[in-house]
């Protein structure tokens, strides 16, 4: 299998898991407010990247690598300031966000360029 295809699958898996984590975290697992938090809307930028990542579009991988670092930063801050379940969810967010960053960045480099 071509390395770019593996990287695309890794990016898609990381993205889907990060979306699922964000929704579950802020809606049910450990929301900031009982019953759910509007912070669940933080997954909207990830949802915007989903179609392009699933189709293997190089440009989407390029721009999606940048907001993934924001999710890593959020995970770092929350892992250092929260306790219990939220800390573990923040650590998972860090791993998934850094995985998304790495796979999207490497895919953008490995994917064949299209002549326009």
N, C-alpha and C positions, 0 to 999 in steps of 0.2 A: 504494500500500500504506500502511496506517495506521502512523504512527510507533511505536506500541506493539508492533505485530507485528514490526517490524524490530529493536526493542530486545530483544524476547523471543528472536528468532533469534540475535542477537549474544550474549545471555547464555547461551543453550544451547550455542553454538559455543565460547565461552570456557570454560564449565564442562567440556564434554567434552574439550577440549584440555588443560585443567589436570589433569583426572583422568588422562588418558593420559600426560602429562608426569610426574606424580608416580609413577605405577606404573613407567614405563620408567626413570626416573632411579634410583629406589631398588632396583629389581630387577635391571636389566641395564646401563644406560649408565654410571653412576658411583656405585655403592652405597657406603655407608660401610664395609661389610665385604665382602670377596670372596665372590661367590656370592649376594649379595642381603642386604638389610637389612630388619628388621622396621619400619623407618621408612616402609615402603610403606603401612602402616596409616594414615598421615596423610591419605589420600584418603577415609576413611570419612565424615567430615562432608560432603564434596562429593557422595558417592554418596547420602547422605540427602536432599540437595536436588534431585537429578536428576529424580525423577518430577514434582515440583511445577513445576520450571522448564520441563520439556518440555511440561507441560499449560498453562503460562502463568498459574499461580496467583499472584496479587498478593502474598499473604501470604508465600509461599515466597521470592519475590524480595526482600521486605523483610528477612527474617531472613538470607537467603543473602549479602546484601551485607556483613554484619558479619564472618563468618569469612573472607571473601575478603581482608580486610585482614591477617589473621594470616599468610596465605600470602604476601602482599606483603612483610611484615616478615621472614619466613623467607628469602625470596629476597634481600632487601637484606643481611641478615646473612651469608648464605652467599656472595653475590657479593663481599662485602668480605673474607671470610676464607679462601676456597678458590681453587684455581688450576685451570687447564686446562679440561677438559670441564665440571666442576661449576660453574665460574664462568659459563659460557655457558648452562647449564641454569638457573642461578639467575636470570640476566637474563631468560630466557624466562618463568620463573615470575612475575617481577615484572610483566612486560607482560601476561600472561594474567590474573593476579590483579587488577590495576588495571582491566583491561578488563571483567572480571566485576563488579567493584564498580560501575563507572560504568553499565554496561548494566542491572544489577539495580536500582540506585538510581533511574535515570531511568525504567525500566519501571514501578516501583512508583508513581511520580508520574503517568505518562502513561496507565496502564491504567485502564479504567473501573471505578468502585467498584460493588460489588454491594450492594444493600439487603438487610439481614438481618432 
